[in-house]
Amino acid sequence: MIFQPRTVELSARVEYALLALLEMAGRYHQREPLKISEITAKQDIPDRYLEQILTNLRRSGIVQSQRGAKGGYVLSREPWQITLLEIITSVEGDRFEKEVAASATVEKNLIHEIWKQAKSASHTIFSHYTLQDLCQRRDAYRQTNPMYHI
């Protein structure tokens, strides 16, 4: 059995945020708000959990909420203007941005130095990709792997 380290994990919060934002991005040009119930029905996300996530995304300026019978959530900006790093930081907060403190021993400092390099590399990747990139990949995947419903 080969050991595979789990250095970078996708949290449920980030996954749910990305799923909800992909739904909103699909309707961005219509500027049609999505209700939480519509998102949760399509993506199988717990309602209460999604409410908390959307609150964080609203506070970060990624989404806007609209009240009323035809209310819901919409993206605040074009999908190409929203990076994955911005989404992750909005949802994960300090846990994602937390710096590793210097330690008393050389060995610990070496380990922390490598960890900082890995974190920097992940930040670079997440800042490179946008919500629009995810939409384009989803659309390409759907074209090459059509699903048939009976």
N, C-alpha and C positions, 0 to 999 in steps of 0.2 A: 504494500500500500504506500502510495506516494503522499507525503505530507504537503499540503498547500496552505500557506499562511493566509489568514484573513486580515490583511492590513487595512483595506479600505472597504467599509461596508455601506451599503445603501440602506438607510433607516426607513422604516415604514412612513415616517412623517415626510421625508423627502420624496419617496415614491408616490405617495398620495398627492402631494403638492404638484408634482410633475404631471400626474394623470389628470388632475383637475385643470391645470393650466393648458394642457394639450386640448382638452375639450373646449376651453375658452378661445384658444388660438384658432380652432376650427371655425369659430363664428366671429372672429375679430372684425372682418370687413362688414358684416351685417350689423355690428354693434348691438347685437341682441343679447341681453343679460341671460345668464344661466342660473337657474335655481339650484340650491344645494341638493334637493331631491333628484333633479335631473342628472347631476354629476354622479351622485352616489348610486343611482340605479344603473347607469352605464358602466361605471368602473368598480362597483362593489366595494365602496369605502364606507365605513361607519359614519353616520350623519354628524354626531357630536364631535368626533375627531376632526372631520373636515371643517366644521365651523371654527375650531381653534386654529387650524392651519390657515384658513382663509383670513382670519383676523390678523395673523402675523403678516401675511402677504399684503393685506390692505395697509397695515401700519408702515410697511416698507415701501409702499407706493407701487407695488407690482400690479395689484388689482384695485378696482373701485367697486363699492357696493351701491346698488340702487334700490331704494325702498319702494314699496307699493305692490299692487297686484301683479304688475309686469316687471317687478324688480328681480334682483339677483346680482350676479357678479360678472364683471367684464375686465379685460386687460386694460391697464392704464396707458400702456404704450404698445407700439408695434412689436410683434413677436421677435423680430430680429434685433430689437434693442434690449432684450431681457436675457442676461447671461445665466447659465446654470449656476455659476458661482454666486450670483446675486440671490437666486432662489434658495440655494442650499444655506447660505448665510442667514437669510430671512427666516427660514424654518428652524434651523439648528441653533442659531444665535451664537453665544459664546463657546459652545462645545466645539464648533467647527473652527473658530478663530483662535482658540486658546493656544498660547505659546507654551513651550516646554521650558521650564526654569533650568538654569545652570545648576549642576550638581557639584558635590565636593570631590568626587573622584574622577580621574582621567577616563576610566572605562565608561562611567555613566555619561560623561560629557561627549565621548565619541558616539555612543548610542544615540544620544539626543541630537547630535549634529546630523547624523544620517536620517533620523526621523524628521528633522526640519527640512532636509533636502527632499524627502518623499512628499512631505506636505506642500512644499513649494511647487513641486512638479504637478501635484493634483490641482492646486490652485490655478496653475497655468492652463491646464487642460480644461477645467471647469469655466474659466474666464473666456476661453476660446469659443466654446459652443454656446449657441443661443437656443431659445425656445423655437425659433424658426428652423434651425438645423434639425431639431427633433421632429418637427412637423414634416419636413422634407424626407427624412429617413423613414418615418411612418408611412408616408404616401408611396415611397418607392417600394417598401416592403409589401404593402397591400397590392401593388401592381404585380409583383413577382410571386406572391403567395395569396391568391384570391381565396376567400372563404365562401363556402357554399352553405346556405341555410335551407333546411327542409321544413 
